[in-house]
Amino acid sequence: MPPRIAPGPGQESVWDYPRPPRLEPSSRLVRVELAGETIAESRAALRVLETSHPPVYYIPPEDIRVEFLRRSVRQTVCEWKGIAIYYTVTVRERSAHDAAWCYPDPEPAFAPLARYVAFYPSRMDACFVDGERVTSQPGDFYGGWITSEIVGPFKGDPGTQGW
């Protein structure tokens, strides 16, 4: 494993995040865009912080243009949060398959996440935190949002599965 990057002033290291993950409210402005449309925009997101992972932002349903989301058949299980369902995001002729997910009935420790939706930045045209464009977490499985305030190394690159 590469060495931990020491955070500078105003930065967070993903290696200081807990396991099991922590859920916390965020008043930062998060925005998700696809095909020229703002799919979601909120100052009431919840962030999940887990060791070795950039934060994942979960957006309340009232701040999402749900007309662009269609339930897909994919489901996964998180040992901490429970069963996730997925959505394909479609704007006009453009579709991003399984690009968003939520926990409709999460485990009790993550009950506030119920019905909140997270988006893979890698499958959207752009995601932003307070106007800063997000970089997506490496790998196809993870949905972390990397900004200049977050340092790694991050799980998701080849060879990191065993971290």
C-alpha positions in Angstrom: 0.0 0.0 0.0 1.3 3.5 -0.8 2.0 5.7 2.1 -0.7 7.9 3.6 -0.6 11.5 2.2 -0.5 14.0 5.1 -3.3 16.5 4.8 -2.4 20.2 4.6 -4.4 23.0 6.1 -8.1 22.7 5.3 -7.7 19.1 4.0 -8.9 15.7 5.1 -7.2 12.4 4.8 -9.4 9.4 3.9 -7.1 7.5 6.3 -8.6 9.5 9.2 -12.1 8.4 8.3 -13.6 5.6 10.4 -14.6 2.0 9.7 -17.5 1.3 10.1 -18.3 4.5 8.1 -19.6 7.7 9.6 -22.7 9.6 8.3 -22.7 13.4 8.7 -24.8 16.3 7.3 -23.3 18.7 4.8 -24.4 22.2 4.1 -22.0 22.5 1.1 -23.6 23.0 -2.3 -23.5 19.8 -4.3 -24.6 19.6 -7.9 -24.9 16.8 -10.4 -25.1 17.4 -14.2 -25.8 15.3 -17.3 -26.5 16.3 -20.9 -26.8 20.0 -20.0 -29.3 19.5 -17.2 -28.9 19.9 -13.5 -30.1 16.5 -12.2 -29.6 17.4 -8.5 -28.6 20.4 -6.4 -28.6 20.6 -2.6 -27.3 22.1 0.5 -28.8 19.3 2.6 -26.8 16.3 1.5 -25.4 13.6 3.8 -21.9 12.5 3.4 -20.6 9.0 4.2 -17.0 8.9 5.3 -15.2 5.5 5.3 -11.5 4.6 5.7 -9.6 4.8 2.3 -12.7 6.2 0.4 -13.4 9.8 -0.7 -16.7 11.0 0.7 -19.9 9.9 -1.0 -22.7 12.6 -1.1 -26.3 11.4 -0.7 -28.8 14.0 -1.9 -32.4 14.2 -0.5 -35.1 13.2 -3.0 -36.7 16.7 -2.9 -33.5 18.2 -4.3 -33.4 15.7 -7.3 -35.2 16.0 -10.6 -36.6 12.5 -10.3 -38.1 12.6 -13.7 -34.6 11.8 -15.0 -34.2 8.6 -12.8 -35.5 5.2 -13.8 -35.2 2.2 -11.5 -32.8 -0.5 -12.9 -32.7 -4.2 -12.0 -29.3 -3.9 -10.2 -29.1 -4.3 -6.4 -26.1 -4.6 -4.1 -25.5 -5.2 -0.4 -23.4 -3.1 1.8 -22.4 -4.7 5.1 -23.1 -1.4 6.9 -25.9 0.2 5.1 -28.0 -2.7 3.7 -29.5 -3.3 0.3 -29.0 -0.6 -2.4 -31.2 -0.2 -5.5 -29.9 1.6 -8.6 -31.2 4.1 -11.2 -30.4 4.8 -14.8 -30.2 8.6 -15.4 -31.7 9.6 -18.7 -31.8 13.0 -20.3 -33.3 13.2 -23.8 -31.3 10.6 -25.8 -28.5 10.2 -23.3 -28.5 7.5 -20.6 -26.1 6.7 -17.8 -26.8 3.2 -16.7 -26.8 2.3 -13.0 -25.4 5.8 -12.4 -27.2 6.5 -9.1 -28.2 4.4 -6.1 -30.0 4.6 -2.8 -30.9 2.6 0.3 -34.7 2.7 0.6 -34.6 0.8 3.9 -31.1 1.1 5.4 -29.8 -0.6 8.5 -30.7 1.4 11.7 -27.3 3.1 12.1 -27.8 4.6 8.6 -31.6 5.3 8.8 -31.2 9.0 7.9 -30.0 7.8 4.4 -33.4 6.4 3.5 -34.4 7.5 0.0 -31.4 9.8 -0.4 -29.6 9.2 -3.7 -25.9 9.1 -4.5 -24.4 9.5 -8.0 -21.2 8.1 -9.5 -19.3 11.2 -10.7 -17.6 9.0 -13.3 -21.0 8.4 -15.0 -22.2 12.0 -14.9 -20.9 14.8 -17.1 -19.9 16.8 -14.0 -20.4 16.9 -10.2 -19.5 19.8 -8.0 -19.0 20.6 -4.3 -19.2 24.4 -3.6 -18.4 25.1 -7.3 -15.3 22.8 -7.5 -15.5 20.1 -10.1 -15.2 16.7 -8.5 -12.8 14.0 -9.7 -14.3 10.5 -9.5 -12.8 7.8 -7.2 -10.8 5.3 -9.2 -12.4 2.0 -10.1 -16.0 1.3 -11.2 -17.3 0.0 -7.9 -16.8 3.1 -5.8 -18.6 6.4 -6.0 -16.4 8.8 -3.9 -16.2 12.5 -4.8 -12.6 13.8 -4.8 -12.0 17.5 -4.3 -8.8 19.4 -3.5 -9.7 19.1 0.2 -9.4 15.3 0.1 -6.1 13.4 0.1 -5.4 9.6 -0.2 -4.2 7.3 -1.4 -7.7 6.1 -2.4 -9.1 2.6 -2.7 -10.2 1.7 -6.2 -7.0 1.6 -8.3 -5.8 -1.8 -9.5 -4.2 -3.7 -6.6 -6.1 -1.9 -3.8 -8.9 -4.5 -3.4 -7.3 -6.0 -0.3 -7.0 -2.7 1.6 
